[in-house]
Amino acid sequence: MKPLRVLTLLLLGLLALSLGVGSVDVPVVQGLIDALQGRDSAAALIVGEVRLPRSLLALGVGAALGLSGAALQGLLRNPLVEPGLIGVSSGAALGAATVFYFNLLAFLGALAMPVAGLTGAALTLWLLLLLAGRHGRPAVLIMAGLALSTLAGALLAMALNFAPNPYAMQELVFWMLGSVALGGMDQVAVLAVTLVPGAVLVWRQRRLLWGLSLGETTALSLGLPLVSGSRQVLIGCALMVGGAVAVAGNVGFVGLLAPHVLRPLVGHRPDRLLLPAMLMGALLVLAADLLLRLAPADRELKLGVLTSLIGAPFFLWLVWRERRRWL
């Protein structure tokens, strides 16, 4: 349990630092108190309406991606799997982009894109389960996910190609790059509604992930629900990834990076990796967002761009390591 304690302490310290960092120096504790008590003050506005939602969104998005990555790697028995592989993130992005492009669900206000993103994620998950069939073998799931991700990417490109004006295209591209900078407590609530049940579904099947690490035959001999349990893991991951993409856009490689950093510390047990990967994902995204705020620049770099710049070389190293292992 030592990694959990260390990660929790690091996360709390980084959260406190995130609330205190900004272009304006304000008393964080007093700002939180004023915000909770409904006082109209500059500290309450800055801390309660800007920094706190941004920090909570970074925590939630990272936690969702880290936990999903660990669960999918355990389910598919493949260390190179990341949440985007099942196509749900692309489906969520397509749903949100469709609403943005056609100005649908305007009556929902700021919740229009998150709701549309969740709808796109749900439809993609339904197609994934339909294509994978009843047994949902890992190879079939991976192929179906890649196919759906490619199709959603092509439809997104088509939406950009036929954008009504350059400003609409620019806004859509910026949203797809991923950011938690402009989120509010409404987006935090949407993320929580998807993160909590998704995490519960995955956590309930932790014994299945452990059994699958010993092989499908062993998992079946232990009486583990291979088919229904695998579907629960997929649904839980789809909820979390869909919610994260719906509120923050595409934030890549966190689900791949977080489990690999901690896997040697938990004895390569997928069931013991879930909570540490969840905390590590939250830590990575919060640290990346904090780094963006501290970096001196005329225009702030997008969160998804930074995580991809860090994660892509790590992914290439993983591929190279796996290639050398099989040579």
C-alpha positions as CSV (number, residue, x, y, z in Angstrom):
1,M,0.0,0.0,0.0
2,K,3.0,2.3,0.2
3,P,2.7,3.5,-3.5
4,L,-0.9,4.5,-2.7
5,R,0.2,6.6,0.3
6,V,3.0,8.3,-1.7
7,L,0.8,9.0,-4.6
8,T,-2.0,10.4,-2.4
9,L,0.4,12.8,-0.6
10,L,1.9,13.9,-3.9
11,L,-1.6,14.5,-5.3
12,L,-2.7,16.5,-2.3
13,G,0.4,18.7,-2.4
14,L,0.1,19.3,-6.2
15,L,-3.6,20.2,-5.8
16,A,-2.7,22.8,-3.1
17,L,0.0,24.1,-5.4
18,S,-2.4,24.2,-8.3
19,L,-5.0,26.3,-6.4
20,G,-2.2,28.8,-5.4
21,V,-0.6,29.2,-8.8
22,G,-1.9,31.9,-11.2
23,S,-1.3,35.4,-12.6
24,V,-2.9,36.9,-9.5
25,D,-1.8,36.2,-5.9
26,V,-4.8,35.5,-3.7
27,P,-5.3,33.8,-0.3
28,V,-6.4,30.3,-1.3
29,V,-7.9,29.2,2.0
30,Q,-9.9,32.4,2.4
31,G,-11.0,32.2,-1.3
32,L,-12.3,28.6,-0.7
33,I,-14.1,29.7,2.5
34,D,-15.7,32.7,0.7
35,A,-16.7,30.5,-2.2
36,L,-18.4,27.9,0.0
37,Q,-20.2,30.6,2.0
38,G,-21.3,32.4,-1.1
39,R,-19.4,35.6,-0.4
40,D,-18.8,37.9,-3.4
41,S,-15.1,38.5,-3.3
42,A,-12.2,38.5,-5.7
43,A,-10.6,35.5,-3.9
44,A,-13.8,33.5,-4.1
45,L,-14.2,34.3,-7.8
46,I,-10.6,33.4,-8.7
47,V,-10.2,30.3,-6.5
48,G,-13.8,29.0,-6.6
49,E,-14.8,29.7,-10.1
50,V,-11.5,29.4,-12.0
51,R,-8.8,27.5,-10.3
52,L,-10.8,24.9,-8.3
53,P,-12.9,23.7,-11.3
54,R,-9.7,23.5,-13.5
55,S,-7.8,21.5,-10.9
56,L,-10.8,19.2,-10.2
57,L,-11.2,18.6,-14.0
58,A,-7.5,17.8,-14.3
59,L,-7.8,15.3,-11.4
60,G,-10.9,13.7,-12.8
61,V,-9.7,13.4,-16.4
62,G,-6.4,11.9,-15.3
63,A,-8.0,9.5,-12.9
64,A,-10.5,8.3,-15.6
65,L,-7.7,7.8,-18.2
66,G,-5.3,6.2,-15.8
67,L,-7.8,3.7,-14.4
68,S,-9.2,2.9,-17.9
69,G,-5.7,2.3,-19.2
70,A,-4.8,-0.1,-16.4
71,A,-8.2,-2.0,-16.8
72,L,-8.0,-2.4,-20.5
73,Q,-4.4,-3.5,-20.4
74,G,-5.3,-6.2,-17.9
75,L,-8.5,-7.2,-19.8
76,L,-6.8,-7.5,-23.2
77,R,-3.5,-8.8,-21.8
78,N,-1.6,-6.3,-23.9
79,P,0.8,-3.7,-22.3
80,L,0.5,-1.4,-25.4
81,V,-3.3,-0.9,-25.1
82,E,-4.5,2.6,-24.2
83,P,-8.1,3.9,-23.8
84,G,-8.3,5.4,-27.3
85,L,-7.9,1.9,-28.7
86,I,-11.5,0.9,-28.1
87,G,-12.7,3.8,-30.2
88,V,-14.8,5.4,-27.4
89,S,-12.7,8.6,-27.2
90,S,-13.0,9.2,-30.9
91,G,-16.7,8.5,-30.7
92,A,-17.1,11.0,-27.9
93,A,-15.1,13.6,-29.8
94,L,-17.2,13.0,-32.9
95,G,-20.4,13.5,-30.8
96,A,-19.2,16.7,-29.3
97,A,-18.0,18.0,-32.7
98,T,-21.3,17.2,-34.3
99,V,-23.1,19.4,-31.7
100,F,-20.6,22.1,-32.1
101,Y,-20.8,22.0,-35.9
102,F,-24.6,21.9,-36.3
103,N,-25.3,24.0,-33.2
104,L,-27.5,21.2,-31.7
105,L,-28.8,20.9,-28.1
106,A,-28.4,24.7,-27.7
107,F,-31.0,24.6,-24.9
108,L,-28.4,22.7,-22.7
109,G,-26.0,25.6,-22.8
110,A,-22.5,24.7,-21.6
111,L,-23.6,21.1,-21.1
112,A,-24.4,20.6,-24.8
113,M,-20.9,19.3,-25.8
114,P,-20.5,17.0,-22.7
115,V,-23.9,15.4,-23.3
116,A,-23.2,15.0,-27.0
117,G,-19.8,13.5,-26.2
118,L,-21.3,11.0,-23.8
119,T,-23.9,10.1,-26.5
120,G,-21.2,9.5,-29.0
121,A,-19.3,7.4,-26.6
122,A,-22.4,5.3,-25.8
123,L,-23.1,4.7,-29.5
124,T,-19.5,3.7,-30.1
125,L,-19.5,1.3,-27.2
126,W,-22.7,-0.3,-28.5
127,L,-21.2,-0.8,-32.0
128,L,-18.0,-2.2,-30.4
129,L,-19.9,-4.8,-28.4
130,L,-22.0,-5.6,-31.4
131,L,-18.9,-6.1,-33.6
132,A,-17.0,-8.1,-30.9
133,G,-19.8,-10.6,-30.5
134,R,-20.9,-12.5,-27.4
135,H,-17.4,-13.7,-26.4
136,G,-15.5,-10.5,-27.2
137,R,-12.0,-12.0,-27.7
138,P,-9.1,-9.6,-27.2
139,A,-8.0,-9.6,-30.9
140,V,-11.6,-9.0,-32.1
141,L,-12.0,-6.1,-29.6
142,I,-8.8,-4.5,-30.7
143,M,-9.7,-4.8,-34.4
144,A,-13.2,-3.5,-33.8
145,G,-11.9,-0.6,-31.7
146,L,-9.4,0.4,-34.3
147,A,-12.0,0.3,-37.1
148,L,-14.4,2.4,-35.1
149,S,-11.7,4.9,-34.1
150,T,-10.6,5.2,-37.8
151,L,-14.2,5.7,-38.9
152,A,-14.8,8.4,-36.2
153,G,-11.6,10.1,-37.2
154,A,-12.6,10.2,-40.8
155,L,-16.0,11.7,-39.9
156,L,-14.2,14.3,-37.8
157,A,-11.9,15.2,-40.7
158,M,-15.0,15.5,-42.9
159,A,-16.6,17.9,-40.4
160,L,-13.5,20.0,-40.4
161,N,-13.3,19.9,-44.2
162,F,-16.9,21.3,-44.5
163,A,-16.7,23.7,-41.7
164,P,-18.9,26.7,-42.4
165,N,-16.2,29.3,-41.7
166,P,-12.6,29.3,-40.5
167,Y,-13.5,30.4,-37.0
168,A,-15.7,27.4,-36.5
169,M,-13.0,25.1,-37.7
170,Q,-10.5,26.8,-35.4
171,E,-12.7,26.4,-32.4
172,L,-13.3,22.8,-33.1
173,V,-9.6,22.0,-33.6
174,F,-8.7,23.8,-30.4
175,W,-11.3,21.8,-28.5
176,M,-10.0,18.6,-29.9
177,L,-6.5,19.3,-28.7
178,G,-7.7,18.9,-25.1
179,S,-7.8,21.4,-22.3
180,V,-9.3,21.9,-18.8
181,A,-8.7,25.6,-18.8
182,L,-12.2,26.8,-19.5
183,G,-14.2,24.2,-17.6
184,G,-16.6,25.0,-14.7
185,M,-18.3,23.1,-12.0
186,D,-21.0,21.9,-14.4
187,Q,-18.3,20.0,-16.4
188,V,-16.9,18.7,-13.1
189,A,-20.4,17.3,-12.2
190,V,-20.7,15.7,-15.6
191,L,-17.3,14.0,-15.2
192,A,-18.2,12.8,-11.7
193,V,-21.4,11.3,-12.9
194,T,-19.4,9.1,-15.4
195,L,-16.3,8.6,-13.4
196,V,-17.8,7.2,-10.2
197,P,-20.1,4.4,-11.8
198,G,-17.4,3.6,-14.3
199,A,-14.8,3.2,-11.6
200,V,-17.2,1.0,-9.6
201,L,-17.8,-1.3,-12.5
202,V,-14.1,-1.8,-13.2
203,W,-13.3,-2.2,-9.5
204,R,-15.9,-4.9,-9.1
205,Q,-14.1,-7.0,-11.7
206,R,-10.6,-6.7,-10.3
207,R,-10.5,-10.5,-9.5
208,L,-11.4,-11.1,-13.2
209,L,-8.4,-9.0,-14.3
210,W,-6.2,-11.0,-12.0
211,G,-7.6,-14.3,-13.3
212,L,-7.1,-13.3,-16.9
213,S,-3.4,-12.6,-16.2
214,L,-3.1,-16.3,-15.6
215,G,-5.0,-17.2,-18.8
216,E,-8.6,-17.5,-19.9
217,T,-8.7,-21.2,-19.0
218,T,-7.5,-20.5,-15.4
219,A,-10.1,-17.6,-15.1
220,L,-12.9,-19.9,-16.2
221,S,-11.7,-22.7,-13.8
222,L,-11.9,-20.2,-10.9
223,G,-15.5,-19.5,-11.7
224,L,-14.9,-15.9,-12.8
225,P,-17.6,-14.3,-15.1
226,L,-15.5,-14.0,-18.3
227,V,-18.1,-12.7,-20.7
228,S,-20.3,-10.6,-18.4
229,G,-17.3,-9.3,-16.4
230,S,-15.4,-8.3,-19.6
231,R,-18.5,-6.4,-20.7
232,Q,-18.7,-4.6,-17.4
233,V,-15.0,-3.6,-17.6
234,L,-15.6,-2.3,-21.2
235,I,-18.7,-0.3,-20.1
236,G,-16.9,1.1,-17.1
237,C,-14.0,2.2,-19.2
238,A,-16.3,3.7,-21.9
239,L,-18.1,5.7,-19.2
240,M,-14.9,7.1,-17.8
241,V,-13.2,7.8,-21.2
242,G,-16.3,9.2,-22.7
243,G,-16.8,11.6,-19.8
244,A,-13.2,12.7,-19.9
245,V,-13.2,13.4,-23.6
246,A,-16.6,15.1,-23.4
247,V,-15.5,17.7,-20.9
248,A,-11.8,18.1,-21.8
249,G,-11.3,16.9,-25.4
250,N,-8.5,14.5,-26.4
251,V,-5.8,14.1,-23.7
252,G,-3.6,11.4,-25.1
253,F,-1.2,8.8,-23.7
254,V,-2.1,9.2,-20.0
255,G,-3.9,5.9,-20.0
256,L,-0.8,4.2,-21.5
257,L,1.8,6.0,-19.4
258,A,0.3,5.8,-15.9
259,P,0.0,2.0,-15.6
260,H,3.5,1.4,-17.0
261,V,5.2,3.7,-14.5
262,L,3.7,1.7,-11.6
263,R,3.4,-1.8,-12.8
264,P,6.8,-3.0,-11.4
265,L,5.8,-1.6,-8.0
266,V,2.7,-3.8,-7.7
267,G,4.3,-7.1,-8.8
268,H,2.7,-6.8,-12.3
269,R,-0.7,-7.7,-10.8
270,P,-3.5,-6.0,-12.8
271,D,-5.9,-6.0,-9.9
272,R,-3.4,-4.2,-7.7
273,L,-2.6,-1.7,-10.4
274,L,-6.0,-0.1,-10.7
275,L,-6.0,2.4,-7.8
276,P,-2.3,3.4,-8.2
277,A,-2.8,3.9,-11.9
278,M,-5.9,6.0,-11.2
279,L,-3.9,8.3,-8.8
280,M,-0.9,8.4,-11.2
281,G,-3.2,9.5,-14.1
282,A,-4.6,12.3,-11.9
283,L,-1.1,13.3,-10.9
284,L,0.2,13.3,-14.5
285,V,-2.6,15.5,-15.9
286,L,-2.6,17.9,-12.9
287,A,1.2,18.2,-13.2
288,A,0.9,18.8,-17.0
289,D,-1.8,21.5,-16.5
290,L,0.3,23.2,-13.8
291,L,3.3,23.1,-16.1
292,L,1.3,24.8,-18.8
293,R,0.3,27.6,-16.4
294,L,3.9,28.1,-15.3
295,A,5.4,28.2,-18.7
296,P,6.0,31.7,-20.0
297,A,4.2,32.0,-23.4
298,D,2.0,34.4,-25.2
299,R,-0.5,31.7,-26.0
300,E,-1.0,28.7,-23.7
301,L,-0.1,25.3,-25.1
302,K,-3.0,22.9,-25.1
303,L,-3.0,20.1,-22.5
304,G,-3.5,17.3,-25.1
305,V,-0.5,18.5,-27.1
306,L,1.8,18.4,-24.0
307,T,0.7,15.0,-22.9
308,S,1.2,13.7,-26.5
309,L,4.7,15.2,-26.7
310,I,5.6,13.4,-23.5
311,G,3.7,10.2,-24.1
312,A,4.6,9.5,-27.8
313,P,8.4,9.0,-27.2
314,F,7.5,6.7,-24.2
315,F,5.1,4.7,-26.5
316,L,7.9,4.3,-29.1
317,W,10.2,3.1,-26.4
318,L,7.6,0.5,-25.3
319,V,7.3,-0.7,-28.9
320,W,11.1,-0.9,-29.2
321,R,11.3,-2.9,-26.0
322,E,8.6,-5.3,-27.0
323,R,10.3,-5.8,-30.4
324,R,13.6,-6.6,-28.9
325,R,12.0,-9.1,-26.5
326,W,10.6,-11.1,-29.4
327,L,13.7,-11.0,-31.7
